[in-house]
């Protein structure tokens, strides 16, 4: 029996919503769907371990290579040089290339990207590796979500979406102590080598089991000539889709969250170590604790959101407002912790500032998906990812420049965190006021198109 709250997201996407497939709907393979989910969670774990390794190794790399804060910031920002562009390009290719192939090529490239610094440890090779890694990871979140959606009907996507994004929290939760141990006991290069091996191993396993699921589009299964009578997939001009308040608000929440996440990967470990006086093991524990907090939030918000929808709460409030409020709360905590002297309250505020934003990541994909036809979902996800993650190109370098230009490193960090807080609060407020999936779907005519198709 279909859940009552499934009509809205499913109707907007024009896909089947019932637990049992209808005559023209693909069937739901529970076992295979959750196997693919497990693989994609592992994919995201590796993805965020790759992102975290430079930040975890920041202090020994800066000491060994004698590089300044601004140079390190440039190295960190170089990760995002092609990140957004590749996410955009691959998003448009997603309708022509299978998700199986895309994720396979991505992870092999991740492995290759770790190699330059193992050959010659220098600023140019660090930058080259990060640029290549960023290009290969730009589409990772959006395309793995797109691949996941192919295995679940719309009303079953809440928990898989949260688990996919939880791979980000798990990636940092697991990698922080493991990579820190490797860096401390075997040198920072060993962490890069380990990630290369793990990425290549995942790619080989995925190639064997990562076939595309049946929910990429609705396929007729009736009489032979039903394909001729079936309407063509709904498509709308991308300009119309991108200018809806829901998509703009979803991009805004992603932008605010991404600004905080980029600082978390690039500068938070160094800040905890140099400004708060933590040793490497304690830094790893703190980073893992923040990631654990993010994971708990992700796994809590999904059933909470489903419960709200089951009671008839619209997507505007159940998922749109939630992501905007999460970014605003994190921004307020970001502004407060640099001025908090007591250790425990400061650490709690740091956890709120860098952990709460994780809530926005799966929700901004879900709200954007509700106002786009299924045939254009992968491309729109690529656009949302490309624009929403632009802070990765700006924030790390800006922070390094502010630290170097300030009278003290502490005052430079404070300025960077206050700028981040302002960006986050403004982005969160825009998301709260702009995301209205039901209204935008009506304006785009998606609900009417779906109704016509049903007849």
C-alpha positions in Angstrom: 0.0 0.0 0.0 1.4 3.4 -1.0 2.1 5.8 1.8 -0.2 8.9 1.8 2.7 11.4 1.6 4.2 9.9 -1.5 1.9 11.7 -4.0 3.8 15.0 -3.9 7.4 14.0 -4.7 6.4 11.1 -7.0 3.8 13.1 -8.9 6.3 15.9 -9.4 8.8 13.6 -10.9 6.3 11.6 -12.9 7.3 8.3 -11.4 5.5 5.4 -9.8 4.8 5.6 -6.1 3.1 2.5 -5.0 4.8 -0.3 -3.1 3.7 -2.8 -5.7 4.5 -1.9 -9.3 1.7 -1.1 -11.6 1.4 -2.3 -15.2 3.7 0.4 -16.5 6.1 0.8 -13.6 9.4 -0.8 -12.9 9.7 -3.2 -10.0 11.5 -2.5 -6.8 14.3 -4.9 -6.0 14.9 -4.3 -2.3 18.0 -6.5 -1.9 19.8 -5.1 -4.9 18.8 -1.6 -4.0 20.3 -1.8 -0.5 23.4 -3.5 -1.8 23.9 -0.5 -4.2 23.2 1.8 -1.3 26.0 0.2 0.8 28.4 0.6 -2.1 27.5 4.3 -2.5 27.9 4.9 1.2 31.4 3.5 0.9 31.9 5.6 -2.2 31.1 8.7 -0.1 33.3 7.6 2.7 36.3 7.4 0.4 35.3 10.7 -1.2 35.4 12.6 2.0 38.5 10.8 3.3 40.2 12.2 0.1 39.0 15.7 0.9 40.1 15.4 4.6 43.6 14.1 4.0 45.2 17.5 3.1 43.7 19.2 6.2 44.8 16.4 8.5 48.3 16.6 7.1 48.4 20.4 6.9 50.8 21.1 9.8 53.5 18.4 8.8 53.2 19.4 5.1 53.6 23.1 5.9 56.5 22.4 8.2 58.3 20.0 5.8 57.9 22.0 2.6 58.2 25.4 4.4 55.1 26.8 2.9 53.1 29.8 4.1 49.5 30.0 5.2 48.4 31.7 1.9 50.3 29.1 -0.2 48.6 26.3 1.8 45.3 28.0 1.3 46.0 28.2 -2.5 46.8 24.4 -2.5 43.5 23.7 -0.7 41.5 26.0 -3.0 43.0 24.4 -6.1 40.9 21.3 -5.3 37.8 23.4 -6.4 39.4 24.8 -9.6 37.6 22.2 -11.8 35.3 20.9 -9.1 32.2 22.9 -10.1 32.8 22.8 -13.8 33.2 19.0 -13.8 30.1 18.6 -11.8 28.2 20.7 -14.3 29.6 18.8 -17.4 29.1 15.4 -16.0 25.6 16.3 -14.9 24.6 16.9 -18.5 26.4 13.7 -19.6 24.4 11.7 -17.0 21.5 11.1 -19.5 23.9 9.5 -22.0 26.4 7.7 -19.8 25.5 5.0 -17.3 26.0 5.8 -13.6 28.0 2.5 -13.3 30.5 3.9 -15.8 30.7 7.4 -14.3 31.3 6.3 -10.8 33.9 3.7 -11.9 35.9 6.3 -13.9 35.7 8.8 -11.0 37.1 6.5 -8.4 39.9 5.3 -10.6 40.8 8.9 -11.2 40.8 9.5 -7.4 43.4 6.8 -7.1 45.6 8.3 -9.8 45.3 11.8 -8.3 47.1 10.6 -5.1 50.2 9.6 -7.0 52.0 12.9 -8.0 52.8 13.8 -4.5 54.2 10.3 -3.8 56.6 10.8 -6.7 57.8 14.3 -5.9 56.6 16.1 -2.8 56.4 19.8 -3.8 53.8 22.6 -4.1 53.3 22.0 -7.9 52.6 18.3 -7.4 50.3 18.9 -4.4 48.3 21.4 -6.6 48.3 19.0 -9.6 46.9 16.2 -7.5 44.3 18.3 -5.8 43.1 19.8 -9.1 42.8 16.3 -10.7 41.1 15.0 -7.5 38.7 18.0 -7.5 37.8 17.4 -11.1 37.0 13.7 -10.4 35.1 14.5 -7.2 33.0 17.4 -8.5 30.2 15.2 -9.7 30.6 12.6 -6.9 27.8 13.6 -4.6 25.2 14.5 -7.3 25.9 11.5 -9.5 26.0 9.0 -6.7 22.7 10.4 -5.5 21.4 10.2 -9.1 22.6 6.5 -9.2 20.9 5.8 -5.9 17.6 7.3 -7.1 17.6 4.8 -9.9 17.1 2.0 -7.4 14.3 3.5 -5.3 10.8 4.8 -6.1 10.3 8.4 -4.9 8.6 7.7 -1.6 11.4 5.4 -0.5 14.3 7.8 -1.1 14.4 9.6 2.3 16.5 7.1 4.2 18.8 6.1 1.3 19.4 9.8 0.6 20.3 10.4 4.3 22.6 7.3 4.2 24.3 8.5 1.0 25.1 11.8 2.6 26.0 10.1 5.9 28.9 8.6 4.0 30.4 12.1 4.2 30.2 12.1 8.0 31.4 8.5 8.1 34.3 9.4 5.8 35.6 12.0 8.2 34.6 10.0 11.3 36.6 7.0 10.1 39.4 8.7 8.2 40.3 11.2 10.9 41.8 8.7 13.4 43.1 6.3 10.7 44.7 8.9 8.5 46.1 10.7 11.5 47.6 7.4 12.8 49.3 6.9 9.4 50.5 10.4 9.2 51.9 10.3 12.8 53.6 6.9 12.5 54.4 6.5 8.9 54.5 10.0 7.5 51.9 12.0 5.6 52.7 10.3 2.3 51.4 7.0 3.6 47.9 8.4 3.9 47.9 9.4 0.3 49.1 5.9 -0.7 46.4 4.2 1.4 43.7 6.3 -0.2 44.9 5.4 -3.7 44.7 1.7 -3.0 41.2 1.9 -1.4 39.8 4.0 -4.3 41.1 1.5 -6.9 39.7 -1.4 -4.9 36.2 0.2 -4.7 36.2 0.8 -8.4 36.8 -2.8 -9.2 34.0 -4.0 -6.9 31.6 -1.4 -8.2 32.2 -2.5 -11.8 30.9 -5.9 -11.0 27.8 -5.0 -9.0 27.0 -1.3 -9.8 24.5 -1.6 -12.6 21.9 1.1 -13.1 18.5 0.6 -11.4 15.1 0.6 -13.0 13.8 4.0 -11.8 15.9 6.2 -14.1 12.8 6.6 -16.2 9.4 5.0 -16.5 9.4 2.2 -19.1 6.2 0.8 -20.6 5.8 -2.9 -20.0 2.4 -3.4 -21.6 1.5 -4.3 -25.2 4.2 -4.0 -27.8 2.8 -0.8 -29.3 2.4 0.8 -25.9 5.8 2.5 -26.4 4.4 4.3 -29.4 1.4 5.5 -27.4 3.4 6.4 -24.3 4.1 10.1 -24.0 7.6 11.3 -24.4 9.5 12.1 -21.2 8.6 15.5 -19.8 11.3 18.1 -20.4 11.4 21.8 -19.6 13.9 24.6 -20.4 16.7 24.7 -17.9 16.3 28.4 -17.6 12.8 28.0 -16.2 13.9 25.3 -13.8 16.9 27.2 -12.5 15.0 30.4 -11.9 12.4 28.8 -9.6 12.6 29.8 -6.0 13.0 26.2 -5.0 16.1 25.5 -7.1 17.6 28.9 -6.2 16.9 28.3 -2.5 18.4 24.8 -2.7 21.5 26.2 -4.3 21.7 28.8 -1.6 21.5 26.3 1.3 24.2 24.2 -0.5 26.4 27.3 -0.8 26.2 28.2 2.9 26.8 24.6 3.9 29.7 24.3 1.4 31.5 27.3 2.8 31.6 25.8 6.2 32.5 22.3 4.9 35.4 23.7 2.9 36.8 25.3 6.0 36.3 22.1 7.9 38.4 20.1 5.5 41.1 22.7 4.9 41.6 24.7 8.1 39.8 23.2 11.1 42.4 20.6 11.9 45.2 23.3 11.7 43.1 25.7 13.9 42.5 23.0 16.5 46.2 22.2 16.6 47.8 25.6 16.5 45.3 27.9 18.1 43.6 25.5 20.7 46.8 23.6 21.4 45.5 20.1 20.7 47.9 17.3 19.8 47.3 15.3 16.6 45.4 12.5 18.3 43.1 14.9 20.1 42.5 16.8 16.9 41.5 13.5 15.2 39.1 12.7 18.1 37.5 16.2 17.9 37.0 15.9 14.1 35.5 12.4 14.5 33.2 13.7 17.2 31.9 16.5 14.9 31.4 13.9 12.2 29.5 11.6 14.6 27.3 14.6 15.5 26.6 15.2 11.8 25.8 11.5 11.3 23.3 11.5 14.2 21.6 14.5 12.7 21.4 13.0 9.3 19.9 9.8 10.5 17.5 11.7 12.7 16.3 14.3 10.2 15.3 11.8 7.6 12.6 10.0 9.7 11.5 13.3 11.2 11.0 14.7 7.7 9.1 11.6 6.6 6.9 11.8 9.7 6.1 15.4 8.9 5.1 14.5 5.3 3.0 11.7 6.6 1.0 14.2 8.6 0.5 16.3 5.5 3.2 18.9 6.1 4.3 20.4 2.8 7.9 20.0 1.4 8.4 23.7 1.9 8.3 23.2 5.7 9.4 19.6 6.1 12.5 19.8 4.0 12.9 23.4 2.7 12.8 25.3 5.9 14.7 22.6 7.8 17.8 23.0 5.6 17.7 26.8 5.7 17.3 26.8 9.5 20.2 24.3 9.9 22.5 26.6 7.9 21.4 29.6 9.9 22.0 27.9 13.3 25.4 26.7 12.1 26.2 30.3 11.0 25.3 31.7 14.4 27.5 29.1 16.2 30.3 30.0 13.7 30.1 33.7 14.8 30.0 32.8 18.5 32.8 30.3 19.1 35.8 32.5 18.4 34.7 34.8 21.3 34.0 31.9 23.7 36.8 31.4 26.3 35.5 28.3 28.1 36.8 25.2 26.5 33.7 23.0 26.6 31.2 25.6 25.3 33.6 26.5 22.6 33.9 22.9 21.4 30.2 22.5 21.5 29.8 25.6 19.3 32.4 24.4 16.9 30.5 21.1 16.6 27.3 23.1 15.9 29.1 25.3 13.4 30.7 22.5 11.4 28.4 19.6 12.0 24.9 21.0 11.6 25.3 22.0 8.0 25.4 18.4 7.0 21.6 18.4 7.3 21.3 20.7 4.3 23.2 18.4 1.9 20.6 15.6 1.3 17.7 18.0 1.7 18.8 20.4 -1.0 18.9 17.6 -3.5 15.5 16.4 -2.5 13.8 19.8 -2.8 15.5 20.4 -6.1 14.4 17.0 -7.4 10.7 17.8 -6.6 10.6 20.5 -9.3 12.5 18.8 -12.2 11.3 16.0 -14.6 13.1 12.7 -14.0 14.8 12.9 -17.5 16.5 16.2 -16.5 17.3 15.3 -12.8 21.0 14.3 -13.3 21.8 17.5 -15.3 20.0 19.7 -12.7 21.8 17.9 -9.9 25.1 18.7 -11.7 24.1 22.4 -11.9 23.1 22.6 -8.3 26.3 20.9 -7.2 28.5 23.1 -9.4 27.0 26.4 -8.1 26.4 25.3 -4.6 30.0 24.2 -4.0 31.8 27.3 -5.4 32.9 28.3 -1.9 35.5 25.5 -2.0 37.3 27.7 -4.6 37.1 30.8 -2.5 37.0 30.0 1.3 40.3 28.1 1.8 42.5 30.6 0.0 40.7 33.6 1.5 41.2 32.2 5.0 44.9 31.6 4.4 45.3 35.2 3.1 43.4 36.6 6.1 45.6 34.6 8.5 48.8 35.8 6.9 47.7 39.4 6.6 46.4 39.7 10.2 48.6 40.8 13.2 48.1 37.3 14.7 46.9 34.0 13.3 44.2 34.0 15.9 42.7 37.3 14.7 43.0 36.1 11.1 41.0 33.0 12.0 38.4 35.1 13.8 37.9 37.3 10.7 37.6 34.3 8.5 35.0 32.7 10.8 32.9 35.9 11.0 32.8 36.2 7.2 31.8 32.5 7.0 29.0 33.1 9.5 27.6 36.1 7.6 27.6 34.1 4.3 25.8 31.1 6.1 23.1 33.2 7.8 22.3 35.0 4.5 22.2 31.8 2.6 20.1 30.0 5.1 17.5 32.8 5.2 17.3 32.8 1.4 16.6 29.1 1.5 13.9 29.4 4.1 12.1 32.1 2.2 12.6 30.7 -1.4 12.1 26.9 -1.3 8.4 26.2 -2.1 8.3 22.9 -4.2 4.6 22.6 -4.4 4.1 26.2 -5.7 6.9 25.9 -8.2 5.7 22.6 -9.5 2.3 24.1 -10.2 3.9 27.1 -12.0 6.0 24.8 -14.1 3.0 22.7 -15.0 4.5 19.5 -13.8 1.5 18.4 -11.8 -0.8 19.0 -14.8 1.6 17.0 -17.1 1.7 14.1 -14.7 -2.1 14.1 -14.5 -2.4 14.1 -18.3 0.1 11.3 -18.5 -1.9 9.2 -16.1 -5.0 9.5 -18.2 
